Amino acid sequence: MPKAQPLVVGSPAPCIDIGGRAGSVLSLPPRGARPTVLVFLDEAPPDGRAGRPHLDAIRAELRGLGAMLVVASARGLWTFRPDDEIEVFASPPDVDGRDLERAQHAYGIAPLHEGGGALFVIDEAATIRFAHEFREAEGRALPLLAGALSIAGEALATRPAPSRASFSRREVVVGALVAGLTLAFLDACARRPPPPAPAAPGPGPFSTTVGEADVTFIVNGAPRTVRVDPRVTLLDALRERLGLTGSKKGCDMGQCGACTVLVDGRRINSCLTLAVAVAGATIVTIEGLAQGDTLHPLQTAFVELDAQQCGYCTPGQILSGVALLREGHARTDAEVREQMSGNICRCGAYPHIVAAIQRARKAV
């Protein structure tokens, strides 16, 4: 077999089938609309509690990428979704070695028995968005995988989406038609007489200004009133109107948890909550958690255990942890990780964060 040629970002992902147990076939990449992280790694599916911390870190990175994980190895074929447990597709006796070797060659990596490993992020259009090779160390496969996923997340967060260099004939024709219809519509609008001035609005519960609303809530113990468009999120109202920039805007899609605040004691993603929807509520942000110069016990624990790292996710982590302690559902480290899985730390400070929460539990 000729030497494999490494794949480059932007190239189509090769479609390869690997035989499994009882004649079943695993398609690489899996068919479907969800992005996939395909990994060639000489690692059997982890079981028991030994690999749980690493799996939790992998689960958090997969949530950030919005993808599922597929691992192809002679020691087993297995998949892992962010919100599910490991699904073993085939154990070592059932893996078709020839299919696996053909898949490795198609993706341009060295055979796994030489200690190589590779990770590919494949988007919904079966295009490779990120590729990363690494050398595997004995007993370090899962930590290496978690680290490679973190590298992929950081790279894709700063990389613009790939653009095409040309357009098909169909796209040119459709674009011309849309442009022509748009120009005709704008011309018709220009010839139309202006509409009559709208009548003055009647009295309402919020504001006399059309399109805006006066919203009042209790923020960090003090009543605050802001005038906002009904479409403004609570996060933007806190940051842009009240100057409370401790709540961070991360993904702006409710996936990373950096914007977490407490509303009537309940933790929410403020980037997904409209400001007008929480009128009259009691809101606590990171600026209002301490009592004067006395930090909250969880803030103290974060400082003592170095759980903040870069600090960007820290406000959301702390407020989510405060609510978790009040809820009282999570006691063990595993339960804390599960209840905090909606807060993502790109620095990988999860062990310190869990330790800080457990230390603060004794003080609250």
C-alpha positions as CSV (number, residue, x, y, z in Angstrom):
1,M,0.0,0.0,0.0
2,P,1.5,3.4,-1.0
3,K,2.5,5.9,1.8
4,A,-0.5,7.8,3.2
5,Q,-0.8,11.5,2.4
6,P,-1.9,13.7,5.3
7,L,-5.3,15.4,4.8
8,V,-5.5,19.2,4.9
9,V,-8.2,21.4,6.4
10,G,-11.0,22.1,3.9
11,S,-10.7,18.8,2.1
12,P,-13.6,16.3,2.0
13,A,-13.6,13.6,4.7
14,P,-13.1,10.2,3.2
15,C,-16.1,7.9,3.6
16,I,-14.9,4.5,4.9
17,D,-16.8,1.6,6.4
18,I,-15.3,-0.6,9.1
19,G,-16.8,-4.0,9.8
20,G,-18.0,-4.8,13.3
21,R,-19.7,-7.6,15.2
22,A,-22.2,-9.8,13.5
23,G,-21.7,-8.3,10.1
24,S,-22.5,-4.7,11.2
25,V,-20.7,-1.8,9.6
26,L,-19.6,1.5,11.2
27,S,-19.5,4.4,8.6
28,L,-16.8,7.0,9.0
29,P,-17.8,9.8,9.3
30,P,-21.2,8.7,10.7
31,R,-24.1,9.8,8.6
32,G,-26.1,12.7,10.0
33,A,-26.3,16.4,10.5
34,R,-24.2,16.6,13.6
35,P,-20.4,17.5,13.5
36,T,-18.1,14.6,14.4
37,V,-14.8,14.3,16.0
38,L,-13.1,11.3,14.5
39,V,-10.1,9.9,16.4
40,F,-7.7,7.2,15.5
41,L,-6.2,6.1,18.8
42,D,-4.9,2.8,20.2
43,E,-7.3,2.9,23.2
44,A,-10.0,0.4,24.3
45,P,-13.3,1.8,25.6
46,P,-12.7,2.9,29.2
47,D,-14.9,1.3,31.8
48,G,-15.5,1.7,35.5
49,R,-14.6,4.9,37.5
50,A,-10.9,4.9,36.5
51,G,-11.4,7.0,33.3
52,R,-14.3,9.1,34.6
53,P,-12.4,12.4,35.3
54,H,-11.0,12.3,31.7
55,L,-14.4,11.4,30.2
56,D,-15.9,14.3,32.0
57,A,-13.3,16.6,30.5
58,I,-13.9,15.1,27.1
59,R,-17.7,15.5,27.5
60,A,-17.3,19.2,28.3
61,E,-15.0,19.8,25.2
62,L,-17.5,17.9,23.0
63,R,-20.3,20.2,24.3
64,G,-18.2,23.2,23.3
65,L,-17.7,21.8,19.8
66,G,-21.3,20.6,19.5
67,A,-20.1,17.3,18.2
68,M,-20.0,13.5,18.9
69,L,-16.8,11.5,19.3
70,V,-16.0,8.4,17.3
71,V,-12.9,6.4,18.2
72,A,-11.5,3.8,15.7
73,S,-8.9,1.4,17.1
74,A,-7.9,-2.2,16.8
75,R,-8.8,-2.4,20.5
76,G,-12.4,-1.4,19.9
77,L,-14.7,0.9,18.0
78,W,-16.7,3.2,20.3
79,T,-18.7,6.4,20.2
80,F,-19.3,9.0,22.9
81,R,-22.0,11.8,22.8
82,P,-21.9,14.7,25.2
83,D,-25.1,13.8,26.9
84,D,-24.8,10.0,26.8
85,E,-22.6,7.2,28.0
86,I,-20.0,5.3,25.9
87,E,-21.5,3.1,23.2
88,V,-19.2,0.2,22.2
89,F,-19.7,-0.7,18.6
90,A,-17.2,-3.5,18.4
91,S,-14.7,-5.2,20.7
92,P,-11.2,-6.3,19.5
93,P,-12.1,-9.8,18.1
94,D,-14.8,-8.2,16.0
95,V,-12.9,-5.3,14.5
96,D,-12.0,-5.8,10.8
97,G,-8.3,-5.0,10.8
98,R,-8.1,-4.6,7.0
99,D,-10.9,-2.0,7.1
100,L,-9.3,-0.2,9.9
101,E,-5.9,-0.1,8.1
102,R,-7.7,1.2,5.0
103,A,-9.4,4.0,7.0
104,Q,-6.1,5.0,8.6
105,H,-4.5,5.2,5.1
106,A,-7.4,7.2,3.7
107,Y,-7.0,9.8,6.5
108,G,-3.2,10.0,6.0
109,I,-1.9,8.8,9.4
110,A,0.6,6.2,10.5
111,P,-0.5,2.8,11.7
112,L,-1.6,2.9,15.3
113,H,0.8,0.1,16.3
114,E,3.6,2.7,15.7
115,G,2.2,4.8,18.6
116,G,0.6,7.4,16.4
117,G,-2.8,9.1,16.9
118,A,-4.8,11.6,15.0
119,L,-7.9,13.7,15.6
120,F,-10.2,15.2,12.9
121,V,-13.1,17.6,13.3
122,I,-15.6,17.0,10.5
123,D,-18.5,19.4,10.0
124,E,-22.1,18.6,8.8
125,A,-21.0,18.9,5.2
126,A,-18.4,16.1,5.7
127,T,-15.6,18.6,5.4
128,I,-12.5,18.5,7.6
129,R,-12.4,21.7,9.7
130,F,-9.4,20.7,12.0
131,A,-6.7,18.0,11.9
132,H,-4.2,17.3,14.7
133,E,-1.7,14.5,15.1
134,F,-0.1,13.5,18.4
135,R,2.2,10.8,19.8
136,E,0.6,8.5,22.3
137,A,2.2,7.7,25.7
138,E,1.5,4.6,27.6
139,G,-1.5,5.0,29.9
140,R,-2.0,8.6,28.7
141,A,-4.4,8.2,25.8
142,L,-7.5,9.8,27.4
143,P,-5.7,12.9,28.8
144,L,-4.1,13.3,25.4
145,L,-7.5,13.1,23.7
146,A,-9.0,15.7,26.1
147,G,-6.0,18.0,25.4
148,A,-6.4,17.5,21.6
149,L,-10.1,18.4,21.9
150,S,-9.2,21.6,23.8
151,I,-6.7,22.5,21.1
152,A,-9.4,21.9,18.4
153,G,-12.0,24.1,20.3
154,E,-9.6,27.0,20.7
155,A,-8.5,26.8,17.0
156,L,-12.0,26.6,15.6
157,A,-13.2,29.5,17.9
158,T,-10.7,31.9,16.2
159,R,-10.7,30.5,12.7
160,P,-13.2,31.9,10.2
161,A,-15.5,29.5,8.4
162,P,-14.0,28.2,5.1
163,S,-15.2,30.1,2.1
164,R,-15.5,28.8,-1.5
165,A,-13.5,30.3,-4.3
166,S,-16.2,30.0,-6.9
167,F,-19.9,29.8,-7.5
168,S,-21.8,27.2,-9.5
169,R,-23.9,28.3,-12.5
170,R,-27.1,27.6,-10.6
171,E,-26.0,29.9,-7.7
172,V,-25.1,32.7,-10.1
173,V,-28.6,32.5,-11.8
174,V,-30.4,32.4,-8.5
175,G,-28.4,35.3,-7.1
176,A,-29.2,37.4,-10.2
177,L,-32.9,36.7,-9.9
178,V,-32.9,37.6,-6.2
179,A,-31.0,40.8,-6.9
180,G,-33.5,41.8,-9.7
181,L,-36.5,41.1,-7.5
182,T,-35.0,43.1,-4.7
183,L,-34.4,46.1,-7.0
184,A,-38.0,45.9,-8.3
185,F,-39.3,45.8,-4.7
186,L,-37.2,48.8,-3.6
187,D,-38.4,50.8,-6.7
188,A,-42.0,50.0,-5.9
189,C,-41.5,51.1,-2.3
190,A,-40.0,54.4,-3.4
191,R,-43.0,55.2,-5.6
192,R,-45.5,54.4,-2.8
193,P,-46.8,57.5,-0.8
194,P,-45.6,57.7,2.8
195,P,-47.9,56.2,5.4
196,P,-49.7,58.5,7.8
197,A,-48.0,59.3,11.1
198,P,-48.9,56.7,13.8
199,A,-51.2,57.8,16.6
200,A,-49.6,58.5,19.9
201,P,-49.4,55.3,22.0
202,G,-51.8,55.0,25.0
203,P,-50.6,54.6,28.6
204,G,-48.8,51.3,29.1
205,P,-47.0,49.4,31.9
206,F,-43.5,50.1,30.6
207,S,-42.8,53.2,28.6
208,T,-44.3,55.9,26.4
209,T,-41.6,55.4,23.8
210,V,-42.6,53.1,21.0
211,G,-40.3,50.0,20.8
212,E,-38.7,50.4,24.2
213,A,-39.7,49.3,27.7
214,D,-38.7,50.6,31.2
215,V,-37.8,47.5,33.2
216,T,-37.2,47.5,37.0
217,F,-35.6,44.7,39.0
218,I,-33.5,44.3,42.1
219,V,-29.9,43.9,41.1
220,N,-27.4,43.0,43.9
221,G,-29.8,44.3,46.5
222,A,-30.6,47.7,44.9
223,P,-33.6,48.5,42.6
224,R,-32.4,49.4,39.1
225,T,-34.5,50.6,36.1
226,V,-33.3,50.4,32.5
227,R,-35.0,51.3,29.3
228,V,-34.4,48.6,26.7
229,D,-35.8,47.2,23.5
230,P,-37.9,44.1,24.3
231,R,-35.5,42.0,22.3
232,V,-32.5,42.9,24.5
233,T,-31.1,40.0,26.6
234,L,-30.6,40.3,30.4
235,L,-26.8,39.8,29.7
236,D,-26.7,42.9,27.4
237,A,-28.8,44.9,29.8
238,L,-26.5,44.1,32.7
239,R,-23.3,44.8,30.8
240,E,-24.3,47.7,28.5
241,R,-26.9,49.5,30.5
242,L,-25.9,48.9,34.1
243,G,-22.1,48.5,33.6
244,L,-22.0,45.2,35.4
245,T,-19.4,43.5,33.2
246,G,-18.5,40.6,35.5
247,S,-21.0,38.5,33.6
248,K,-19.2,37.4,30.5
249,K,-20.4,37.0,26.9
250,G,-18.9,33.7,25.7
251,C,-20.7,31.6,23.2
252,D,-23.9,33.8,23.3
253,M,-25.8,30.5,22.7
254,G,-26.3,29.2,26.2
255,Q,-23.6,26.5,25.9
256,C,-20.6,27.8,27.8
257,G,-22.2,29.2,31.0
258,A,-19.9,32.2,31.3
259,C,-23.0,34.5,31.5
260,T,-24.6,32.6,34.5
261,V,-26.4,34.8,37.0
262,L,-28.9,34.1,39.8
263,V,-32.5,35.2,39.2
264,D,-34.6,34.7,42.4
265,G,-32.0,32.3,43.6
266,R,-32.0,30.1,40.4
267,R,-29.0,30.0,38.1
268,I,-29.8,30.9,34.5
269,N,-28.0,31.7,31.2
270,S,-28.5,35.4,31.0
271,C,-27.6,35.4,27.2
272,L,-30.8,33.4,26.6
273,T,-33.1,35.4,28.9
274,L,-34.9,38.6,27.8
275,A,-34.6,41.5,30.2
276,V,-38.3,42.2,30.1
277,A,-39.0,38.6,31.1
278,V,-37.5,39.0,34.5
279,A,-39.0,42.4,35.4
280,G,-39.4,42.6,39.2
281,A,-37.1,39.7,39.9
282,T,-34.1,39.7,42.3
283,I,-30.9,39.3,40.3
284,V,-27.4,38.5,41.7
285,T,-24.3,39.0,39.6
286,I,-20.7,38.3,40.6
287,E,-20.3,41.9,41.7
288,G,-23.0,41.4,44.4
289,L,-21.9,38.1,45.8
290,A,-19.4,39.4,48.4
291,Q,-20.6,41.2,51.6
292,G,-18.5,44.4,51.5
293,D,-14.9,43.3,51.8
294,T,-15.8,39.8,52.9
295,L,-15.8,37.3,50.0
296,H,-18.3,34.5,49.6
297,P,-16.8,31.2,50.9
298,L,-16.8,29.9,47.3
299,Q,-14.9,33.0,46.1
300,T,-12.3,32.4,48.8
301,A,-12.0,28.7,47.9
302,F,-11.4,29.6,44.2
303,V,-8.6,31.9,45.2
304,E,-7.0,29.5,47.6
305,L,-7.1,26.5,45.3
306,D,-6.2,28.4,42.1
307,A,-9.5,27.5,40.4
308,Q,-9.8,30.6,38.3
309,Q,-6.9,30.2,35.7
310,C,-7.6,32.8,32.9
311,G,-10.7,34.0,34.8
312,Y,-13.0,34.4,31.9
313,C,-15.5,31.6,32.9
314,T,-14.9,32.2,36.7
315,P,-18.0,34.5,37.4
316,G,-20.3,32.0,35.8
317,Q,-18.6,29.0,37.5
318,I,-18.8,30.7,40.9
319,L,-22.5,31.7,40.6
320,S,-23.4,28.3,39.3
321,G,-21.5,26.7,42.2
322,V,-23.3,28.9,44.7
323,A,-26.7,27.8,43.3
324,L,-25.5,24.1,43.3
325,L,-24.6,24.3,47.0
326,R,-28.1,25.8,47.8
327,E,-29.9,23.2,45.7
328,G,-28.2,20.4,47.8
329,H,-28.5,17.8,45.0
330,A,-24.8,17.2,44.4
331,R,-22.6,15.7,47.2
332,T,-19.9,13.5,45.5
333,D,-17.3,14.8,43.1
334,A,-19.0,13.0,40.3
335,E,-22.3,14.6,41.1
336,V,-20.7,18.0,41.3
337,R,-19.1,17.5,37.8
338,E,-22.5,16.5,36.4
339,Q,-24.4,19.4,37.9
340,M,-21.7,21.8,36.7
341,S,-21.4,20.4,33.2
342,G,-23.1,23.5,31.7
343,N,-20.2,25.6,32.7
344,I,-17.2,25.1,30.4
345,C,-13.6,26.0,31.3
346,R,-11.2,26.2,28.4
347,C,-8.2,26.2,30.7
348,G,-9.2,22.7,32.0
349,A,-9.3,23.8,35.7
350,Y,-12.1,21.3,36.5
351,P,-10.4,19.4,39.3
352,H,-9.6,22.7,41.1
353,I,-13.2,24.0,40.6
354,V,-14.7,20.8,42.0
355,A,-12.3,20.9,45.0
356,A,-13.3,24.6,45.6
357,I,-17.0,23.7,45.7
358,Q,-16.4,20.9,48.1
359,R,-14.3,23.1,50.4
360,A,-17.0,25.9,50.3
361,R,-19.7,23.3,51.2
362,K,-18.3,23.1,54.7
363,A,-18.4,26.9,55.1
364,V,-21.9,27.7,53.9
